[in-house]
Amino acid sequence: MQKTILVTGSTDGIGLATAKMLVSKGHTVLLHGRNPRKLEDVEKTLRALPGAGVVETYVADLSRMGEVKQLASAVAERHARFDVLINNAGILRTPEPITPDGLDVRFAVNTIAPYLLTKLLMSLLGRSGRVVNLSSAAQAPVDLDALAGKVPLADMAAYAQSKLALTMWSRHLALELQADGPVIVAVNPGSLLGSKMVKEGFGVDGGDLAIGADILTRATLSDEFATASGKYYDNDSHRFASPHSDGLDARKSELLVRAIETLIAGLT
């Protein structure tokens, strides 16, 4: 059965590799990027793949919550329903770490935007859909003041906190919705894979992007993830595993989600 799948940050890295894999299987893939020209080039490449499914493109800067809302509206205008949201877009190092809204861009893109996008598209996914959130092996306790842009953080600290925050709200929302919502799973696609983020952030070529694309494709399509809502998959150990202990702390997760909701209300 062919599915309709939105992949954020799909113009390079693991997102692009995953989009190629899904398109080549005949699925309809909704590509997202913030650079229109780059997005157009990727669209042409994917449409030319043997057995390619339908390809659509959507432009949005996920560091701006207003554009996240516009992205959700654009998808909803073209689709009464779709099957899978892959929140892949992420950022580690940037010369402009503070957004126009005063947030650390790592928290904005890696944590808050995917939460808002998931909430806005929830009704289109329904009970049979899936949300696959790109977590990381890098996870650190979340400073809610840093989340709100009140405390500056170094690149890696902000990244690790933002990825744990993503993992925390994934589990919290999954447990809150249970059978009334889509499967929501957080996935570490593999450490130090050869994405632009890894090359810029760590100065290494990194591993094969297909490792990450393969696990995201499995999380999107396979039966093994059909009952995995609220779980964390660690592709470094090739199994469902426990995230950082804060990721299993219901009280901390609830406080985090409240803080995200408060930020979103103030920004949108």
C-alpha positions as CSV (number, residue, x, y, z in Angstrom):
1,M,0.0,0.0,0.0
2,Q,1.5,3.3,-1.1
3,K,1.7,6.0,1.6
4,T,1.9,9.8,1.7
5,I,4.9,11.0,3.8
6,L,6.1,14.5,4.8
7,V,9.8,14.7,5.4
8,T,11.1,17.9,6.9
9,G,14.6,18.9,6.1
10,S,14.7,16.7,3.0
11,T,17.1,18.7,0.7
12,D,20.3,17.1,2.1
13,G,21.7,14.6,4.6
14,I,19.6,11.8,6.1
15,G,16.4,13.6,5.1
16,L,17.3,13.5,1.4
17,A,18.6,9.9,1.6
18,T,15.3,8.9,3.3
19,A,13.2,10.8,0.7
20,K,15.0,9.0,-2.1
21,M,14.5,5.6,-0.5
22,L,10.7,6.3,-0.1
23,V,10.2,7.8,-3.5
24,S,12.0,4.9,-5.2
25,K,9.5,2.6,-3.5
26,G,6.6,4.5,-5.1
27,H,5.4,6.4,-2.1
28,T,4.2,10.0,-2.4
29,V,6.8,12.2,-0.6
30,L,6.2,15.7,0.5
31,L,9.6,17.4,0.4
32,H,10.3,20.3,2.8
33,G,13.2,22.8,2.7
34,R,13.9,26.4,3.3
35,N,15.8,27.1,0.1
36,P,13.4,27.1,-2.9
37,R,16.2,26.5,-5.6
38,K,17.7,23.6,-3.7
39,L,14.2,22.2,-3.1
40,E,13.5,22.4,-6.9
41,D,16.8,20.6,-7.7
42,V,16.0,17.8,-5.3
43,E,12.5,17.5,-6.7
44,K,13.9,17.0,-10.2
45,T,16.3,14.4,-9.0
46,L,13.7,12.4,-7.2
47,R,11.2,12.5,-10.0
48,A,13.8,11.0,-12.3
49,L,14.3,7.9,-10.0
50,P,13.1,4.6,-11.5
51,G,9.6,3.7,-10.1
52,A,9.3,7.1,-8.5
53,G,6.2,8.0,-6.7
54,V,4.6,11.5,-6.6
55,V,6.8,14.3,-5.3
56,E,5.6,17.6,-3.9
57,T,7.6,20.5,-2.4
58,Y,7.0,22.9,0.5
59,V,9.1,25.9,1.5
60,A,9.4,27.0,5.1
61,D,11.9,28.3,7.6
62,L,11.3,26.1,10.7
63,S,13.0,28.6,13.0
64,R,10.0,30.8,12.6
65,M,6.8,29.4,14.1
66,G,4.6,31.5,11.7
67,E,6.2,29.6,8.8
68,V,5.6,26.3,10.6
69,K,1.9,27.2,10.7
70,Q,2.0,28.1,7.0
71,L,3.6,24.8,6.2
72,A,0.9,22.9,8.0
73,S,-1.8,24.9,6.2
74,A,-0.2,24.3,2.8
75,V,-0.1,20.5,3.4
76,A,-3.7,20.6,4.6
77,E,-4.8,22.5,1.5
78,R,-3.6,19.6,-0.7
79,H,-4.2,16.6,1.5
80,A,-7.3,15.7,3.5
81,R,-5.2,13.1,5.2
82,F,-1.7,11.7,5.0
83,D,0.2,8.8,6.6
84,V,3.5,9.8,8.1
85,L,5.3,12.9,9.4
86,I,9.1,12.5,9.6
87,N,10.4,15.4,11.7
88,N,13.9,15.2,10.4
89,A,15.0,18.9,10.1
90,G,17.7,19.8,12.6
91,I,20.5,22.2,13.3
92,L,23.7,22.0,15.4
93,R,26.0,24.8,14.5
94,T,25.2,28.2,12.9
95,P,26.6,31.7,12.8
96,E,23.2,33.0,13.9
97,P,22.2,31.0,16.9
98,I,19.4,33.3,18.0
99,T,16.1,33.5,16.0
100,P,14.2,36.8,15.4
101,D,11.9,35.6,18.2
102,G,14.8,35.5,20.6
103,L,15.0,31.7,20.8
104,D,18.1,29.5,20.5
105,V,17.7,28.2,16.9
106,R,18.5,24.6,18.0
107,F,15.5,24.5,20.3
108,A,13.3,26.3,17.7
109,V,14.1,23.9,14.9
110,N,14.9,20.7,16.7
111,T,12.2,20.8,19.4
112,I,9.5,23.5,19.1
113,A,8.8,23.4,15.4
114,P,8.3,19.7,15.2
115,Y,6.0,19.8,18.2
116,L,3.9,22.6,16.6
117,L,3.9,20.9,13.2
118,T,2.8,17.6,14.8
119,K,0.0,19.2,16.7
120,L,-1.2,21.1,13.7
121,L,-1.2,18.0,11.4
122,M,-2.5,15.6,14.0
123,S,-6.1,15.4,12.6
124,L,-4.7,14.6,9.1
125,L,-2.7,11.7,10.4
126,G,-5.4,10.2,12.5
127,R,-5.1,7.0,14.5
128,S,-3.5,5.0,11.7
129,G,-0.7,7.6,11.1
130,R,2.9,7.8,12.4
131,V,5.1,10.5,13.6
132,V,8.9,9.7,13.4
133,N,11.0,12.2,15.3
134,L,14.7,12.4,14.7
135,S,16.4,12.2,18.1
136,S,20.1,11.6,18.8
137,A,22.5,9.8,21.0
138,A,23.5,13.2,22.3
139,Q,21.0,14.0,25.0
140,A,21.4,16.3,28.0
141,P,19.0,17.6,30.8
142,V,16.9,20.4,29.5
143,D,17.2,23.9,31.0
144,L,13.7,25.4,30.5
145,D,15.2,28.9,30.7
146,A,17.5,28.0,27.7
147,L,14.4,26.6,25.9
148,A,12.8,30.0,26.3
149,G,15.9,31.8,25.1
150,K,16.8,33.3,28.4
151,V,20.1,31.4,28.9
152,P,22.7,31.1,26.1
153,L,24.2,27.7,25.4
154,A,27.2,26.4,23.5
155,D,26.4,24.6,20.2
156,M,26.7,21.0,21.5
157,A,24.9,21.8,24.8
158,A,22.0,23.4,22.9
159,Y,21.8,20.5,20.5
160,A,21.9,17.8,23.1
161,Q,19.2,19.5,25.2
162,S,17.0,20.1,22.2
163,K,17.2,16.4,21.2
164,L,16.3,15.2,24.6
165,A,13.5,17.7,24.7
166,L,12.2,16.2,21.4
167,T,12.4,12.7,22.8
168,M,10.6,13.8,26.0
169,W,7.6,15.4,24.2
170,S,7.4,12.4,21.9
171,R,6.8,10.0,24.8
172,H,4.6,12.5,26.6
173,L,2.3,13.1,23.7
174,A,2.2,9.4,22.8
175,L,1.1,8.4,26.3
176,E,-1.4,11.3,26.4
177,L,-3.0,10.3,23.1
178,Q,-2.6,6.5,23.4
179,A,-5.0,4.8,20.9
180,D,-6.7,8.2,20.0
181,G,-3.7,9.4,18.0
182,P,-0.9,8.3,15.6
183,V,2.1,6.3,16.6
184,I,4.8,8.7,17.8
185,V,8.3,7.4,18.1
186,A,11.7,9.0,18.6
187,V,14.6,7.5,16.7
188,N,18.4,8.0,16.9
189,P,19.3,7.3,13.3
190,G,22.9,6.5,14.1
191,S,25.8,8.5,15.5
192,L,28.1,10.6,13.3
193,L,26.5,9.7,9.9
194,G,27.9,11.7,7.0
195,S,25.4,14.6,7.0
196,K,26.4,18.3,6.4
197,M,25.6,18.8,10.1
198,V,28.1,16.2,11.2
199,K,30.8,17.5,8.8
200,E,30.4,21.1,9.9
201,G,29.9,20.3,13.6
202,F,32.6,17.6,14.1
203,G,34.9,18.0,11.1
204,V,34.6,14.4,10.1
205,D,33.2,12.7,6.9
206,G,30.9,10.5,9.0
207,G,29.3,7.2,8.2
208,D,27.0,6.0,5.4
209,L,23.8,8.1,5.3
210,A,21.9,4.9,4.1
211,I,22.2,3.6,7.7
212,G,20.0,6.5,8.9
213,A,17.7,6.4,5.9
214,D,17.1,2.6,6.3
215,I,16.0,2.9,9.9
216,L,13.7,5.9,9.2
217,T,12.2,3.9,6.3
218,R,11.6,1.0,8.7
219,A,10.1,3.3,11.3
220,T,7.8,4.7,8.5
221,L,6.7,1.5,6.9
222,S,7.4,-1.6,9.0
223,D,5.2,-3.5,11.4
224,E,7.9,-3.5,14.1
225,F,7.1,0.2,14.7
226,A,3.3,-0.2,14.5
227,T,3.0,-0.7,18.3
228,A,6.0,1.4,19.3
229,S,4.3,4.6,20.2
230,G,6.1,6.4,23.0
231,K,9.3,4.4,22.5
232,Y,12.8,5.4,21.7
233,Y,14.8,3.5,19.1
234,D,18.6,3.6,19.3
235,N,20.1,2.7,15.9
236,D,23.6,2.6,17.4
237,S,22.5,-0.5,19.4
238,H,19.9,-1.6,16.8
239,R,17.1,-1.9,19.3
240,F,14.4,-0.1,21.3
241,A,16.2,1.3,24.3
242,S,15.9,3.8,27.2
243,P,16.7,7.4,26.4
244,H,18.3,9.7,29.0
245,S,16.6,9.1,32.3
246,D,14.8,12.5,32.1
247,G,13.1,11.2,29.0
248,L,11.2,8.7,31.2
249,D,10.4,11.3,33.9
250,A,6.7,12.1,33.6
251,R,6.8,15.2,35.7
252,K,9.8,16.7,33.9
253,S,8.2,15.9,30.5
254,E,4.9,17.5,31.5
255,L,6.7,20.7,32.6
256,L,8.6,20.7,29.3
257,V,5.5,20.4,27.3
258,R,3.8,23.2,29.2
259,A,6.8,25.4,28.6
260,I,6.7,24.6,24.8
261,E,2.9,25.3,24.7
262,T,3.5,28.7,26.5
263,L,6.2,29.6,24.0
264,I,4.1,28.7,21.0
265,A,1.2,30.7,22.4
266,G,3.4,33.7,22.7
267,L,5.0,33.3,19.2
268,T,2.0,32.5,17.1
